[in-house]
Amino acid sequence: MQKRLLSDALIAQTSNDTRFTFTTEPRYASAALTAEACSPDITVVEIPESGLWSSAEKCFVVCDMIRRQLPDNKIVILCSENDNDSCQAAIQAKQESRIDDFLFYDNSAHYLLSKLEALV
């Protein structure tokens, strides 16, 4: 996850909260294996704004692998509201049931946690 500050903020904010336990996997190529090993209820995948994994479709391929390995796992995408291509891809992926929901980076950690709690 490139938004390291967001993942760190979520981990810090939920350190005393028994509802959530977060694990981060910064390497997209290892995300499906980490998800399989941790067997989470929810997986959050970021479509980064730059870099090797900035292609929304590459991120959705990871989501598809996680969905095949953990069919009951809920998948949430984080994307930039300023990246129209990623936003449109996230909408389409939700319509096709490739993901369960998507959020923008600019949402607060509190809002993200409430959305995650609603999915469990």
C-alpha atoms as one frame of an Amber mdcrd trajectory, in Angstrom:
protein
   0.000   0.000   0.000   1.600   3.269  -1.080  -0.544   5.351   1.236   1.601
   4.200   4.148   0.326   7.103   6.273  -3.248   5.868   5.842  -2.410   2.279
   6.740  -0.321   3.451   9.709  -3.172   5.722  10.843  -5.670   2.869  10.638
  -3.416   0.548  12.599  -2.790   3.206  15.253  -6.457   4.185  15.474  -7.564
   0.579  15.953  -4.788  -0.617  18.254  -7.206  -0.855  21.212 -10.209  -1.858
  19.109 -10.944  -5.579  19.144 -13.195  -5.317  16.070 -10.265  -4.902  13.687
  -6.810  -6.325  13.183  -4.849  -4.906  10.266  -2.002  -6.489   8.349  -0.259
  -4.620   5.558   1.352  -6.070   2.460   3.233  -3.413   0.492   4.071  -5.775
  -2.395   1.101  -6.214  -4.735   2.625  -9.377  -6.188   2.413 -10.958  -2.716
  -1.013  -9.604  -1.746  -3.006 -12.719  -2.684  -0.597 -15.007  -0.806  -0.689
 -12.764   2.258  -4.483 -12.651   2.148  -4.638 -16.427   1.891  -2.242 -16.809
   4.839  -4.098 -14.277   7.021  -7.609 -15.239   5.881  -9.119 -11.795   6.555
 -12.785 -10.884   6.531 -11.983  -7.790   4.453  -9.120  -6.920   2.121  -8.376
  -3.290   1.229  -6.467  -2.791  -2.022  -5.180   0.574  -3.179  -4.980   1.649
  -6.807  -1.852   3.815  -6.510  -1.587   7.088  -8.366   1.821   6.200  -9.807
   4.222   3.334 -10.186   4.137  -0.183 -11.538   0.720  -0.996 -10.035  -1.056
   2.243 -11.018  -3.088   0.305 -13.588  -6.518  -0.333 -12.104  -6.820  -3.596
 -14.023  -3.597  -4.946 -12.487  -5.064  -4.260  -9.047  -8.346  -5.929  -9.990
  -6.452  -9.029 -11.137  -5.060  -9.213  -7.570  -8.606  -8.770  -6.270  -9.817
 -11.583  -8.557  -7.111 -13.912  -7.195  -8.086 -13.060  -3.622 -11.776 -13.596
  -4.471 -10.998 -17.066  -5.888  -8.918 -18.052  -2.843 -11.244 -16.506  -0.238
 -14.761 -16.305  -1.702 -16.293 -14.958   1.542 -13.691 -12.182   1.823 -14.993
  -8.654   1.195 -12.783  -6.522  -1.042 -12.606  -2.737  -0.819 -10.665  -0.585
  -3.287  -9.049   2.727  -2.391  -8.558   5.095  -5.308  -8.023   8.766  -6.014
 -11.139  10.753  -6.792  -8.909  12.802  -9.113  -8.084   9.752 -11.266 -11.140
   9.440 -13.484  -9.949   6.179 -15.077  -9.515   4.494 -11.674 -12.885   5.807
 -10.486 -14.651   4.468 -13.559 -12.814   1.145 -13.256 -13.841   0.874  -9.584
 -17.485   1.563 -10.445 -17.401  -1.076 -13.173 -15.641  -3.583 -10.895 -18.331
  -3.090  -8.245 -21.078  -3.548 -10.831 -19.388  -6.765 -11.974 -19.008  -7.971
  -8.337 -15.221  -8.043  -8.618 -15.129  -5.853  -5.483 -17.597  -5.141  -2.702
 -17.023  -1.406  -2.350 -14.618   1.429  -3.106 -13.561   4.581  -1.305 -11.514
   7.635  -2.139  -8.189   8.369  -0.440  -9.552  11.630   0.904 -12.093   9.905
   3.139 -11.240  10.036   6.815  -9.967   6.990   8.655 -13.156   7.127  10.758
 -15.315   6.917   7.611 -13.236   4.064   6.232 -13.602   2.140   9.507 -17.365
   2.643   9.501 -17.557   1.315   5.928 -15.423  -1.698   6.867 -17.573  -2.389
   9.915 -20.684  -2.304   7.700 -19.174  -4.999   5.464 -18.443  -7.479   8.254
